[in-house]
């Protein structure tokens, strides 16, 4: 996996965490 794909995947995970953590808590 190249660096761009890794960075994008990481951004998506962080964004999802920010969006969904307030919902689950």
PyMOL commands that place a pseudoatom at each C-alpha (Angstrom):
pseudoatom trace, name=CA, resn=UNK, resi=1, chain=A, elem=C, hetatm=0, pos=[0.000, 0.000, 0.000]
pseudoatom trace, name=CA, resn=UNK, resi=2, chain=A, elem=C, hetatm=0, pos=[1.428, 3.374, -0.958]
pseudoatom trace, name=CA, resn=UNK, resi=3, chain=A, elem=C, hetatm=0, pos=[1.746, 6.345, 1.354]
pseudoatom trace, name=CA, resn=UNK, resi=4, chain=A, elem=C, hetatm=0, pos=[-1.148, 8.270, -0.218]
pseudoatom trace, name=CA, resn=UNK, resi=5, chain=A, elem=C, hetatm=0, pos=[-3.593, 5.408, 0.262]
pseudoatom trace, name=CA, resn=UNK, resi=6, chain=A, elem=C, hetatm=0, pos=[-2.393, 4.920, 3.830]
pseudoatom trace, name=CA, resn=UNK, resi=7, chain=A, elem=C, hetatm=0, pos=[-2.803, 8.602, 4.634]
pseudoatom trace, name=CA, resn=UNK, resi=8, chain=A, elem=C, hetatm=0, pos=[-6.276, 8.701, 3.100]
pseudoatom trace, name=CA, resn=UNK, resi=9, chain=A, elem=C, hetatm=0, pos=[-7.356, 5.584, 4.997]
pseudoatom trace, name=CA, resn=UNK, resi=10, chain=A, elem=C, hetatm=0, pos=[-6.070, 7.133, 8.199]
pseudoatom trace, name=CA, resn=UNK, resi=11, chain=A, elem=C, hetatm=0, pos=[-7.948, 10.389, 7.544]
pseudoatom trace, name=CA, resn=UNK, resi=12, chain=A, elem=C, hetatm=0, pos=[-11.152, 8.451, 6.891]
pseudoatom trace, name=CA, resn=UNK, resi=13, chain=A, elem=C, hetatm=0, pos=[-10.762, 6.483, 10.145]
pseudoatom trace, name=CA, resn=UNK, resi=14, chain=A, elem=C, hetatm=0, pos=[-10.100, 9.665, 12.122]
pseudoatom trace, name=CA, resn=UNK, resi=15, chain=A, elem=C, hetatm=0, pos=[-13.074, 11.405, 10.520]
pseudoatom trace, name=CA, resn=UNK, resi=16, chain=A, elem=C, hetatm=0, pos=[-15.356, 8.453, 11.229]
pseudoatom trace, name=CA, resn=UNK, resi=17, chain=A, elem=C, hetatm=0, pos=[-14.137, 8.334, 14.826]
pseudoatom trace, name=CA, resn=UNK, resi=18, chain=A, elem=C, hetatm=0, pos=[-14.898, 12.050, 15.264]
pseudoatom trace, name=CA, resn=UNK, resi=19, chain=A, elem=C, hetatm=0, pos=[-18.359, 11.617, 13.737]
pseudoatom trace, name=CA, resn=UNK, resi=20, chain=A, elem=C, hetatm=0, pos=[-19.378, 8.400, 15.482]
pseudoatom trace, name=CA, resn=UNK, resi=21, chain=A, elem=C, hetatm=0, pos=[-17.818, 8.670, 18.941]
pseudoatom trace, name=CA, resn=UNK, resi=22, chain=A, elem=C, hetatm=0, pos=[-20.275, 11.402, 20.053]
pseudoatom trace, name=CA, resn=UNK, resi=23, chain=A, elem=C, hetatm=0, pos=[-23.129, 9.238, 18.760]
pseudoatom trace, name=CA, resn=UNK, resi=24, chain=A, elem=C, hetatm=0, pos=[-22.062, 6.111, 20.654]
pseudoatom trace, name=CA, resn=UNK, resi=25, chain=A, elem=C, hetatm=0, pos=[-21.281, 7.931, 23.905]
for i in range(1, 25): cmd.bond("trace and resi %d" % i, "trace and resi %d" % (i + 1))
show_as sticks, trace
zoom trace
